[in-house]
């Protein structure tokens, strides 16, 4: 798998714990390393959803780059990071805090159109910010009755997903329409990432 490639050959580090981002980046067919970092993912007072996602992406990238630089015999690499949030009426819906919270999130999204936003950044091997962008997709949910919500939460799929659903999994049946990048909803807008990497001869 790309994420377990020989470190001596890789030029790209993905700062993410998400298996979905690893899967999406692997689709581009390039070798990369994965380094998950633990940062404080709480929004600041009065911080907008867009600003929060952008800050999270850059903090993940910088934390991963700094940790990678401390490893023995580490070679300089580009660092890619992303943060995906679900927004509705200015509110951020992150990963649910258990089954009850997942059900509450799904009730809030049911019958409404929300925004999925992924902020991304790419750091140069020396640590300078090379690119940053934010991609948004509108996702409309169909009306959901309590039994449909209960059954979906019982699958366990929503529990580690922003917005409490996975559009690439069983959560697809919750969705009525999508306007914009589908891979963005999964967690990494591949069209934009591929353009960044291609411009730097990484793809």
Buried (B, 14 or more C-beta within 10 A) or exposed (E): EBBEBEBEEBBBBBBBBBEBBBBBBBEBEBBBBBBEBEBEBEBEEEBEBBBBBBBBBBBBBBBBBEBBBEEEEEEBBBBBBBBBBBBBEEEBBBBBEEBEBBBBBBEBBBEEBBBBBBBBBBBBBEBEEBBBBBBBBEBBBEEBEEEBBEEBBEEEBBBBBBBBBBBBBBBEEBBEEBEBBBBBBBBBBBEBBBEBBEEBEBB
